[in-house]
């Protein structure tokens, strides 16, 4: 372990030093060019030089951050699927080149939006629920957050949880479960600008877009919102997230990890983490082209980056990127139902 961290430290220092040297050389070159431009009475201005410096600095930042992510991604040794042993009926591991996650079958398993108030991570809260007797089998990091709370809507077990919710003014995506006949869960992806309290009111359903028919008589059981579109009707919809829902990721974060929730034509849900290096467009393409996702119709993203991780049967199916569990305040838990219809 010491050797590994020593190696990381050396590599990071080397990358930072190389970047600083390159930036210094860039500024030196620009200074030379400016003198030449003045001597030749060219039209190069100080603002042009500054803009070029800023652009190159951003490029270096993107390259550095991407390199660090790739380094840690390569160091993460995923536990082989067979080591998770027998899985609950209705749950299977889904994996391929650059992605890993789970698929759950509607009617055989249930999901719950779960929240907490301290700075513990996904694994800590998984173990806490397990110790309290919950029939939990998996957990996935949740919605975007700030130090004040969750940046989206949350309904947990038909109630508004204590965690502070900060829904955006713009219409954002969600994953939800409604309780129907015989207390069975029905799953949806959708989009709304309503608050959690409004979403619990049956007559408000007409202001919500669902990727299926939601009976007005059934109640909202669990919901986690705040995300953006990747796929709609099996078409790439990530530009809707950027232009209409106004998700503007920094340049250096556009290829960070992606936590994806997808639903297929059989109403089953997929919870997938795409490794660092994937843009939203590349994720959309993978969901359409890969045989594993041939029935997937809609997909959204939740919080990604270093928060992305998945716990299955008390182990990391997708380990934290920087070896620190940064999932905060919300997650999606997969549970065995007490009754199966």
Buried (B, 14 or more C-beta within 10 A) or exposed (E): EEEEEEEBEEEBEEBEEBBEEBBEEBBEEBEEBBEEBEEEEEEBEEEEBEEBBEEBBEBBBBBBBBBBBBBBBEBBEEEEBEEBEEBBEBBBBBBBEBBBBBBBBBBBBBBBBBBBEEEBBBBBBBBBBBEEEBBBBBBBBBBBBEEEBBBBBBBBEEEBBEBBBBBBEEBBBBBBBBBBEEEBBBBBBBBBBBBBEBBBEEEBBEEBEBBEEBEEEBEBBBBBBBBBBBBBEBEBBBEBBBEBBEBEBEEBBBBBBBBBBBBBEEBBBBBBBBBBBBBBEBBBBBBBEBEBBEEBBBBBBBBBBBBBBBBBBBEBBBBBBBEEBBBBBBBBBBBBBEEEE
